[in-house]
Amino acid sequence: MTHPAASPAPTLDVERELFVSSGARYVIGVDEVGRGALAGPVAVGMVVIDADMPAHPEALRDSKLLTEAVREELAPLCAAWGLYSAVGEATPAEIDEHGIIAALGLASWRALGALRAAGAPVDEASVLLDGNHDYLNPVLETRMSVTTRTKGDMTCASVAAASVIAKVHRDRYMIGLHDDFPAYGWVSNKGYAAPVHMAAIAELGPCDHHRRTWIH
């Protein structure tokens, strides 16, 4: 596996601090992907760890710093490293109806539900969420302990692993749509505002996979 050049590796330092400060037995690293795209869902990845985790995959970095090929190799290693992992989505229609922050909450609620269904000890966990806004607690009946961390995907191993898993999950979904909507170039741009994508929107208009309130 090719290693990312000159980018510092994330660590478990923040997670270890959380185990002490929160008293939780588990930490759930959380990151979103697709927030700024014009088409496709927004996805939230989650990875559950405990205090006795082995070393994370050596090439692990924030998903944005990795090539697509490296992410594809790394995603199953990240899933195997974590005790549990899951990805939740919110659709373009839900983003249009509720706004992106509420959609992130909905996607995270679905990811949390998938963890519960897999038997993850969610109620014994503290959440470490990339960014500076807690979009998880507003959608929960019972609040969780959530710590937000700017650039958590670059510095925290559990969050970086969640970012890689979610990115690969969403990219595969967008690639899968390509044959039905080839003009938009989603196999390469994954729904973001690349020139070929913008040109196709101008010529053909949006389709059902577009966030229509985002296209002007």
N, C-alpha and C positions, 0 to 999 in steps of 0.2 A: 504494500500500500504506500502510495506517495504521501509524504508528510507535508503539511502546509508550511510554507517558508516563513521563518522569522516571526511567526505569531505565537505569543505566549500561551502555554497550555492552561486550561482551567484547572482548578484544584477543588478539594473538598473542604477548604478552610472555613468558608462561610457556613456550610452545612454542619460542620463540627461545632461551630459556635452556636448554631440553632439547637442542636441536640442538648447542649448545656443550658442555654437561656430559656428554652421553651419547655424542657423536660419531656418532649415528645420522643417516642420510640422510633418514629419514622419521619423522613422528610420527603415531600413530593416536589421535585423540580418541575417547573411549568414554563412553557414558552409558546408563543403563537407564531404562525406563518401565514402569509397571504393577506395581511392587513391592508397593504397598499395596492393590491391588485385591482384591476377593473373587471375581471371575470373570475368565476370560480368561487369556491367556498373560502371562508377563513377557517383555519384549523388550529387547534390548541393541543399540544403534546404534553404528556405527563409521565414522569419516571419516578418510581418509589425506591428509596434507598433506606438502609439502616446504618447504625454507627460502625458496623463491622464489614463495610464494603471492601472488596479487593480493589486493586488499582484499576482505574477506568482505562478503556482502550487508548493506546498511546497516541494515536492520531486525532483524538477528539478535540474539536474546536467548535466555536460558534458556526452553525451551518452555513452562514453567509460567507465565511472565509474558506470554504471547501469547494472543490470542483464537484460537479454532479457525479462523476465516476467514484470519487472518494466517499461522498455521502452514501451512495448505493452500497459500497462495501462496508461502511461503518454502521449503518442503521441496524442490521441484525446483531452486530457486536454490542451496540448500545442496549438493544432490547434484552440480550442475554446477560449483560452486566447488571441491569436494574432488576430489582426483585419483581416488579410489575411495571408495565408501561401501557399507555393507551393514547388514542387520538380522538378528539371530538371535533365536529364540524358545525358550522352554521351556513346556510345556503345563501346565495345571492339575493333571493327574495326576502329572506329574513333580515339580511343586512339592509336592504332597501326599506323594509317596514319598520325596523326597530333602531337602526343606526349601528355603527360599527362597535361601539363599546358594549351595548346590550348584546350584540351578536357574539362578541368575545365571551361574555358571561354565559350565554347559551351553549356555546361550543365547549367551554370549560366544564359546565354542568354535565354535559353529555360524556366528556372524557372521565370525569369523576364517577359517573354512573357505570361506565365500562370497567373502571378499576374495581368498584364494589362488586360488580357481577363476576369478576375474575377472582374474588376473594381477598383483595388487597385490604389491609387494615387501615382504611381511610380515617376512621374516627380516632386513631391513635397517632395521627400525623400532623406535622406542621408544614405549611406550604411556603415554598420559596419561588416567587413569581418574577419573571423578567419584566423590567420596566419600572414605572413610578406610580402606577394606578392599579388598585385592587378591583378587578372586574369580576372576581369570583364570588365574594361574599354577598353582593346584592341579589344573587339568584338562589341563595341557599336558605333553607328554612332554619338551619342551625349554623351559626357562624363558625368558621374555622380560623385558626391562627395563621395569618398570612403575612409574610415579610416580602416587600417589594425590593427589587435590587436593580438599579440602572446598570445596563450592560452585564446583567447576570449571565446571559448566554455566552459571554466571553470569559467570565471569571469563575463561574460555578459549574462543576462537572455535571451535576444532576440536571441543571437547566440546559447546558450545552447538549447533553444526550437527548433531552426532550425536544430541543430545536432540530436536531438531525432527524429523529424519528418522524416528527411532524412534517418537516420539509420533504422528505422522501415520500411520505404518504400522500401529501398534496400534489407533489410533482407528478407522481404516477397517475393520479386521478386526471390531471390536466392533459397529460400525454394520451391517456385513454380516450379523451374527447376529440383528439386531433382528426381522426379519420372522418368523423361526422361534420367537423367544422375546420377544414384544412386552411381556409383563407386567413384565419386569425393567427396562425403560426404558434399555437399554444405548445407544440412539441418543443419549441425553443424558448418562448417567452413566458410560459406558464401563466398567462393571463395578465401580465404586467403591461405597462404602457410603452412597449417597444414600437418603433416606427412601423413595422409591418402590421402590427395589431391595430394601431391607430388608423392606418390607411384603410384597412379592411372595414373598420367600424364606419369610417367616412363613406366608403363605397356601398357597403351592404347593410349598414345599420347594426344595432345590437341583436343578440339572440337571447334565448332564455337563460343562458349561463352568465350573462352580463349583469353587473350591478348598475341598473339603469339610472339610479339617482347620482351615480358617479361620472356619468358620461355627459359632457356638455357640448 
